[in-house]
């Protein structure tokens, strides 16, 4: 290949990389600003009832343990989600009930 051919390929790859990077950064920007955008719908009732459900499960699962807001946040966002939760936890309540039922 000539020097001009490799330069044009590198220029093309550079342009494509910048295009992809721009799209990714634009989408990340939209995701982080989504709750603040008044033209987007956020189903607050759904989010609040999900949080309430998680709180009830937390209270039930920690009946005889010390409770705090920090522990609740760790319950919501565990470091290891696969190995510490019972099978089916992430797949629906019917599996969760059958695990503990």
C-alpha positions in Angstrom: 0.0 0.0 0.0 1.1 3.5 -0.6 1.5 6.0 2.1 -1.6 7.9 0.8 -3.7 4.7 1.0 -2.8 3.9 4.6 -3.4 7.6 5.5 -6.9 7.5 4.0 -7.7 4.3 5.9 -6.5 5.7 9.1 -8.4 8.9 8.5 -11.5 6.8 7.8 -11.1 4.8 10.9 -10.5 7.9 13.0 -13.7 9.5 11.6 -15.7 6.4 12.3 -14.3 6.2 15.8 -15.3 9.8 16.5 -18.7 9.2 15.1 -19.3 6.2 17.4 -17.8 8.0 20.4 -20.2 11.0 19.7 -23.2 8.7 19.6 -22.2 6.9 22.8 -21.6 10.1 24.7 -24.9 11.6 23.5 -26.8 8.5 24.7 -25.0 8.6 28.1 -25.9 12.2 28.4 -29.5 11.5 27.7 -29.6 8.7 30.2 -28.3 10.8 33.0 -30.5 13.8 32.3 -33.6 11.6 31.7 -35.1 12.2 35.1 -34.7 16.0 34.7 -36.2 16.2 31.3 -39.8 17.4 31.6 -40.8 16.1 28.2 -40.0 12.5 29.2 -42.4 10.4 31.3 -41.1 8.7 34.4 -43.5 6.5 36.1 -43.0 7.7 39.7 -45.8 5.6 41.1 -44.1 2.5 39.7 -40.7 3.5 41.1 -42.2 4.3 44.5 -44.2 1.0 44.7 -41.1 -0.9 43.7 -39.1 0.8 46.4 -41.9 0.1 48.9 -41.9 -3.6 47.9 -38.1 -3.8 48.3 -38.5 -2.2 51.7 -41.1 -4.8 52.8 -38.8 -7.6 51.7 -35.9 -6.0 53.5 -37.9 -5.7 56.7 -39.1 -9.3 56.5 -35.7 -10.7 55.7 -34.0 -8.8 58.6 -36.6 -9.5 61.3 -34.1 -10.3 64.0 -31.2 -8.2 62.8 -30.1 -4.6 63.2 -31.7 -2.3 60.5 -30.5 1.0 59.1 -30.7 3.1 56.0 -27.1 2.0 55.1 -28.0 -1.7 55.3 -31.1 -1.1 53.2 -29.0 0.6 50.5 -26.6 -2.4 50.6 -29.7 -4.6 50.3 -30.9 -2.7 47.2 -27.5 -2.6 45.6 -25.4 -5.6 46.6 -21.8 -5.9 45.5 -22.3 -9.6 44.6 -25.8 -10.0 43.1 -25.5 -13.5 41.7 -24.0 -15.6 44.5 -25.7 -14.0 47.5 -29.3 -14.0 46.3 -31.5 -17.1 46.1 -32.1 -18.6 42.6 -35.0 -16.8 40.9 -34.6 -13.6 42.9 -34.1 -11.5 39.8 -36.7 -13.5 37.8 -39.9 -12.8 39.7 -41.7 -13.2 43.0 -43.1 -16.6 42.2 -39.6 -18.1 42.3 -38.7 -16.1 45.4 -41.8 -17.4 47.2 -41.1 -21.0 46.1 -37.6 -20.7 47.4 -38.7 -19.5 50.9 -42.2 -21.2 50.9 
